[in-house]
Amino acid sequence: MSVEWTRDLALEHEELDHEHALLFARLDAVSALLDTGAPAEIEQAVAALADALVSHLAAEEALMEEAHYPERGRHKSAHELFVADFLRMRAELREEGPTPFVASWLRIRIPEWLRFHIRVNDAPLAAHLARPHPGPQPRPQPRPQPRPQPDDLRPRKRRRRRDGGRPA
């Protein structure tokens, strides 16, 4: 299975498309190293992939929050489940090296998950982001109170009522 980003994954959202293409480029680099690279080189490439993934997922989650995306909870849960699985694969890579399990993850599982996630989760997000959304509403400012004038600061004399202050 190819680990390349293809045009059919384009969401017509410049930031998301750029980051997705970068993730596939990192996967391609890791895949090439699986055949010829030393374990330390593979670990370094997987670390770069992990950094790119974490950065991308955080950027997506920030976009969802800013746009008040209604499916952001479900979308974030998908990220969390994937990251947990990715960390298990990375632990095996560190402990046992590039095993067939690790190679399968990097060549098949991650690209499949990314394609699925882009089509099922990110495409609706991109559509939501493309729609106009009202920005945050400005908070009403309190009306400024008039500044006291020097005459207003003097104590006022009480006026006597003409009727002597007695109730009628």
TORNUKE-940491 format. One record per residue (C-alpha): residue number from 1; residue in one letter; y, z, x. Coordinates in steps of 0.001 Angstrom, whole numbers, m for minus. Layout:
BEGIN
+-----+--------+---------+---------+---------+
! num ! residu !       Y !       Z !       X !
+-----+--------+---------+---------+---------+
! NUM !      a !       Y !       Z !       X !
...
+-----+--------+---------+---------+---------+
***
This chain:
BEGIN
+-----+--------+---------+---------+---------+
! num ! residu !       Y !       Z !       X !
+-----+--------+---------+---------+---------+
!   1 !      m !       0 !       0 !       0 !
!   2 !      s !    3453 !    m901 !    1253 !
!   3 !      v !    5895 !    1819 !    2197 !
!   4 !      e !    8881 !    m500 !    1854 !
!   5 !      w !   11708 !    m196 !    m638 !
!   6 !      t !   11764 !   m3271 !   m2855 !
!   7 !      r !   14533 !   m4696 !   m5027 !
!   8 !      d !   12627 !   m3823 !   m8220 !
!   9 !      l !   13429 !    m166 !   m7430 !
!  10 !      a !   17191 !    m796 !   m7497 !
!  11 !      l !   19048 !    1379 !   m9969 !
!  12 !      e !   22433 !    m286 !   m9461 !
!  13 !      h !   23795 !    3068 !   m8321 !
!  14 !      e !   25009 !    2575 !   m4772 !
!  15 !      e !   24387 !    6111 !   m3508 !
!  16 !      l !   20934 !    6508 !   m5037 !
!  17 !      d !   19784 !    3021 !   m3989 !
!  18 !      h !   20973 !    3589 !    m422 !
!  19 !      e !   19190 !    6950 !    m179 !
!  20 !      h !   15977 !    5571 !   m1689 !
!  21 !      a !   15968 !    2686 !     803 !
!  22 !      l !   16517 !    5191 !    3621 !
!  23 !      l !   13551 !    7288 !    2448 !
!  24 !      f !   11295 !    4229 !    2436 !
!  25 !      a !   12540 !    3272 !    5917 !
!  26 !      r !   11653 !    6763 !    7168 !
!  27 !      l !    8203 !    6466 !    5552 !
!  28 !      d !    7682 !    3097 !    7198 !
!  29 !      a !    8542 !    4592 !   10594 !
!  30 !      v !    6064 !    7442 !   10045 !
!  31 !      s !    3388 !    5015 !    8890 !
!  32 !      a !    3771 !    2920 !   12046 !
!  33 !      l !    3453 !    6038 !   14216 !
!  34 !      l !     235 !    7102 !   12503 !
!  35 !      d !   m1579 !    4252 !   14260 !
!  36 !      t !     m80 !    4543 !   17726 !
!  37 !      g !    2018 !    7678 !   18061 !
!  38 !      a !    1319 !   11031 !   19616 !
!  39 !      p !    1097 !   14000 !   17253 !
!  40 !      a !    4468 !   15291 !   18493 !
!  41 !      e !    6110 !   11937 !   17697 !
!  42 !      i !    4542 !   11910 !   14240 !
!  43 !      e !    5725 !   15469 !   13586 !
!  44 !      q !    9239 !   14520 !   14684 !
!  45 !      a !    9265 !   11493 !   12352 !
!  46 !      v !    7940 !   13614 !    9468 !
!  47 !      a !   10675 !   16187 !   10197 !
!  48 !      a !   13285 !   13415 !    9906 !
!  49 !      l !   11660 !   12315 !    6636 !
!  50 !      a !   11704 !   15908 !    5365 !
!  51 !      d !   15403 !   16243 !    6214 !
!  52 !      a !   16184 !   12984 !    4411 !
!  53 !      l !   14134 !   14094 !    1380 !
!  54 !      v !   15812 !   17479 !    1140 !
!  55 !      s !   19253 !   15909 !    1506 !
!  56 !      h !   18490 !   13267 !   m1115 !
!  57 !      l !   17063 !   15695 !   m3659 !
!  58 !      a !   20045 !   18022 !   m3227 !
!  59 !      a !   22444 !   15102 !   m3705 !
!  60 !      e !   20591 !   14033 !   m6874 !
!  61 !      e !   20716 !   17561 !   m8241 !
!  62 !      a !   24452 !   17794 !   m7524 !
!  63 !      l !   25010 !   14491 !   m9356 !
!  64 !      m !   23034 !   15801 !  m12323 !
!  65 !      e !   25075 !   19011 !  m12462 !
!  66 !      e !   28408 !   17212 !  m12158 !
!  67 !      a !   27475 !   14762 !  m14915 !
!  68 !      h !   25903 !   17457 !  m17130 !
!  69 !      y !   22740 !   15371 !  m17237 !
!  70 !      p !   20701 !   16712 !  m20166 !
!  71 !      e !   17334 !   16262 !  m18389 !
!  72 !      r !   18387 !   17988 !  m15167 !
!  73 !      g !   16022 !   20943 !  m15618 !
!  74 !      r !   12956 !   18709 !  m16008 !
!  75 !      h !   14123 !   16429 !  m13211 !
!  76 !      k !   14683 !   19344 !  m10840 !
!  77 !      s !   11206 !   20689 !  m11685 !
!  78 !      a !    9715 !   17358 !  m10591 !
!  79 !      h !   11553 !   17750 !   m7270 !
!  80 !      e !   10279 !   21294 !   m6803 !
!  81 !      l !    6641 !   20339 !   m7461 !
!  82 !      f !    6860 !   17417 !   m5047 !
!  83 !      v !    8470 !   19531 !   m2305 !
!  84 !      a !    5725 !   22171 !   m2660 !
!  85 !      d !    3060 !   19473 !   m2184 !
!  86 !      f !    4989 !   17928 !     708 !
!  87 !      l !    5153 !   21304 !    2458 !
!  88 !      r !    1360 !   21718 !    2142 !
!  89 !      m !     856 !   18302 !    3731 !
!  90 !      r !    3306 !   19170 !    6489 !
!  91 !      a !    1515 !   22464 !    7180 !
!  92 !      e !   m1752 !   20573 !    7622 !
!  93 !      l !     m26 !   18123 !    9958 !
!  94 !      r !    1195 !   21011 !   12104 !
!  95 !      e !   m2157 !   22823 !   12109 !
!  96 !      e !   m4628 !   19938 !   12409 !
!  97 !      g !   m2597 !   16896 !   13401 !
!  98 !      p !   m2541 !   13535 !   11624 !
!  99 !      t !   m5750 !   13903 !    9623 !
! 100 !      p !   m6904 !   11261 !    7103 !
! 101 !      f !   m5480 !   13545 !    4386 !
! 102 !      v !   m2063 !   13524 !    6071 !
! 103 !      a !   m2199 !    9770 !    6655 !
! 104 !      s !   m3122 !    9195 !    3006 !
! 105 !      w !    m216 !   11346 !    1915 !
! 106 !      l !    2265 !    9519 !    4092 !
! 107 !      r !    1019 !    6005 !    3354 !
! 108 !      i !      m7 !    6280 !    m286 !
! 109 !      r !     897 !    9507 !   m2079 !
! 110 !      i !    4572 !    9788 !   m1081 !
! 111 !      p !    5422 !    6098 !   m1654 !
! 112 !      e !    3633 !    6210 !   m5037 !
! 113 !      w !    5475 !    9380 !   m6017 !
! 114 !      l !    8830 !    7899 !   m4957 !
! 115 !      r !    8242 !    4698 !   m6947 !
! 116 !      f !    7141 !    6667 !   m9997 !
! 117 !      h !   10019 !    9128 !   m9677 !
! 118 !      i !   12607 !    6364 !   m9276 !
! 119 !      r !   11341 !    4491 !  m12337 !
! 120 !      v !   10668 !    7478 !  m14599 !
! 121 !      n !   13240 !   10084 !  m13540 !
! 122 !      d !   15979 !    8398 !  m11540 !
! 123 !      a !   16439 !    5285 !  m13713 !
! 124 !      p !   17493 !    7346 !  m16762 !
! 125 !      l !   19718 !    9441 !  m14494 !
! 126 !      a !   21401 !    6295 !  m13121 !
! 127 !      a !   21926 !    5017 !  m16676 !
! 128 !      h !   23493 !    8352 !  m17619 !
! 129 !      l !   25742 !    8251 !  m14550 !
! 130 !      a !   26849 !    4685 !  m15407 !
! 131 !      r !   28172 !    5759 !  m18806 !
! 132 !      p !   31732 !    7033 !  m18945 !
! 133 !      h !   31887 !   10788 !  m19187 !
! 134 !      p !   34948 !   12845 !  m19859 !
! 135 !      g !   35875 !   14859 !  m16840 !
! 136 !      p !   36375 !   18568 !  m16988 !
! 137 !      q !   39026 !   19420 !  m19512 !
! 138 !      p !   42115 !   20997 !  m18026 !
! 139 !      r !   42553 !   24583 !  m19004 !
! 140 !      p !   45641 !   25163 !  m21110 !
! 141 !      q !   48384 !   26653 !  m19027 !
! 142 !      p !   50165 !   29677 !  m20426 !
! 143 !      r !   53730 !   28968 !  m21400 !
! 144 !      p !   56108 !   30349 !  m18839 !
! 145 !      q !   58043 !   33350 !  m20033 !
! 146 !      p !   61789 !   33130 !  m19647 !
! 147 !      r !   63045 !   34991 !  m16635 !
! 148 !      p !   65012 !   38082 !  m17550 !
! 149 !      q !   68742 !   37752 !  m17115 !
! 150 !      p !   70806 !   40593 !  m15674 !
! 151 !      d !   72141 !   41486 !  m19154 !
! 152 !      d !   68574 !   41755 !  m20458 !
! 153 !      l !   67719 !   44398 !  m17885 !
! 154 !      r !   70301 !   46961 !  m19088 !
! 155 !      p !   69133 !   49583 !  m21524 !
! 156 !      r !   70110 !   48728 !  m25040 !
! 157 !      k !   72006 !   51092 !  m27278 !
! 158 !      r !   70435 !   51863 !  m30571 !
! 159 !      r !   72527 !   50849 !  m33492 !
! 160 !      r !   72941 !   53179 !  m36329 !
! 161 !      r !   72135 !   51974 !  m39726 !
! 162 !      r !   75106 !   51726 !  m42050 !
! 163 !      d !   73411 !   53857 !  m44638 !
! 164 !      g !   73031 !   56711 !  m42152 !
! 165 !      g !   69410 !   55909 !  m41445 !
! 166 !      r !   68163 !   57410 !  m44691 !
! 167 !      p !   65605 !   55610 !  m46793 !
! 168 !      a !   66907 !   54416 !  m50127 !
+-----+--------+---------+---------+---------+
***
